[in-house]
Amino acid sequence: MKTTISTLLFSLLFISNAAFARNDSYMVPLQPVMDQIAKQGGAVRFYFMKQATPEVAQKLTTFTVSRNGALRADQSETCQRLAGLVIDQMRERAVNEGADGVVNIRSTYIKGTEVGTETEFECRMGNARVAIQFSGDLVKFK
């Protein structure tokens, strides 16, 4: 009997914690990330969503980069820091593949769903973790 009650109480505790799990989506300003990109410089250029780009000579590939990390006190700052790390990974891939830029960058955390604008990106937050996922097209400009 004691085992049954203990098992029941443990199950209720586990279920109640799962019920309070968080998976929220926030739209975060892109400008601080763009400012960080500009400070770093480099030959690779980045264009979000439908931003005007130089004429594209060749599309090399479409790819996705994800990053997650611990949630800190300032949610926007945490999201922007992670977005900067994702952009760094995109830059590295572009350089390795000989691309001039990454265009049509969009938030794609949920497969098949593109979220964001030219001024904001999606950041997913749980109870203790933050996740960012961007997809983009590697291109060569004319």
C-alpha positions in Angstrom: 0.0 0.0 0.0 2.8 2.4 0.9 4.5 1.6 -2.4 1.3 2.4 -4.3 0.9 5.7 -2.6 4.5 6.6 -3.1 4.3 5.8 -6.8 1.1 7.8 -7.1 2.6 10.8 -5.4 5.8 10.6 -7.5 3.7 10.4 -10.7 1.6 13.4 -9.8 4.8 15.4 -9.0 6.3 14.5 -12.4 3.1 15.3 -14.3 2.6 18.6 -12.6 6.2 19.7 -13.5 5.6 18.7 -17.1 2.3 20.7 -17.1 4.3 23.9 -16.2 6.9 23.4 -18.9 7.4 26.5 -21.0 7.9 26.7 -24.8 7.2 30.4 -25.6 8.0 32.2 -28.8 9.2 35.8 -28.7 9.9 38.2 -31.5 13.2 40.0 -30.8 14.7 43.1 -32.4 17.3 42.3 -35.1 19.1 45.6 -35.0 21.6 44.8 -32.2 22.6 41.6 -34.1 23.0 43.6 -37.4 25.2 46.1 -35.5 27.3 43.3 -34.2 27.7 41.9 -37.8 28.7 45.4 -39.1 31.4 45.7 -36.3 32.9 42.3 -37.3 33.1 43.3 -40.9 34.3 40.7 -43.4 33.5 39.9 -47.0 30.3 37.9 -46.3 27.1 39.9 -46.3 23.8 39.0 -44.6 20.2 39.8 -45.7 17.2 38.9 -43.7 13.9 37.9 -45.2 13.0 40.1 -48.1 15.7 42.8 -47.7 17.0 44.1 -50.9 20.2 42.4 -52.1 22.7 42.9 -54.8 21.9 40.8 -57.9 22.5 37.1 -57.3 24.6 35.3 -59.9 24.3 31.8 -58.3 22.4 30.2 -55.4 24.7 27.6 -53.9 22.5 26.0 -51.2 20.0 26.5 -48.5 21.0 25.5 -45.0 20.0 25.8 -41.4 21.9 26.6 -38.2 20.6 26.1 -34.7 21.9 27.2 -31.3 20.6 26.9 -27.8 21.9 28.1 -24.4 21.0 29.0 -20.9 18.3 31.6 -20.2 19.7 34.6 -18.5 18.1 37.6 -16.8 17.7 39.7 -19.9 15.8 37.6 -22.4 16.3 39.8 -25.4 20.0 40.1 -24.8 20.3 36.3 -24.4 18.4 35.8 -27.7 20.5 38.4 -29.5 23.7 36.8 -28.2 22.6 33.4 -29.5 21.6 35.0 -32.9 25.1 36.4 -33.1 26.6 33.0 -32.6 24.3 31.6 -35.3 25.4 34.3 -37.7 29.0 33.5 -37.0 28.3 29.8 -37.9 26.6 31.0 -41.1 29.6 33.2 -41.9 32.0 30.3 -41.5 29.9 28.1 -43.8 29.7 30.9 -46.4 33.5 31.4 -46.3 34.1 27.6 -46.6 31.8 27.3 -49.6 33.1 30.4 -51.3 29.8 32.4 -51.0 29.6 36.2 -51.0 26.5 36.3 -48.8 23.6 34.7 -47.0 20.2 35.9 -48.2 16.6 35.2 -47.2 17.7 34.5 -43.6 14.6 33.6 -41.6 13.7 32.0 -38.3 12.6 28.4 -38.8 12.4 26.8 -35.4 9.4 24.8 -36.2 10.0 22.8 -39.4 8.0 24.2 -42.3 7.2 27.4 -40.6 9.1 30.6 -41.4 8.8 33.4 -38.9 10.3 36.9 -38.7 10.6 40.1 -40.6 13.4 42.3 -41.8 13.6 43.8 -38.3 12.7 40.9 -35.9 13.5 37.2 -35.4 12.0 34.4 -33.4 13.5 33.2 -30.2 12.1 30.2 -28.4 12.3 30.0 -24.6 11.7 27.2 -22.2 12.0 27.3 -18.4 15.8 27.4 -18.5 16.9 27.2 -22.2 16.7 29.5 -25.2 16.8 28.3 -28.8 17.4 30.1 -32.1 17.3 28.5 -35.6 17.9 30.4 -38.8 17.8 29.1 -42.4 19.3 31.0 -45.3 20.5 30.7 -48.9 24.2 30.8 -49.7 24.8 32.9 -52.8 27.4 34.4 -55.1 26.6 38.0 -56.1 27.3 39.4 -59.6 
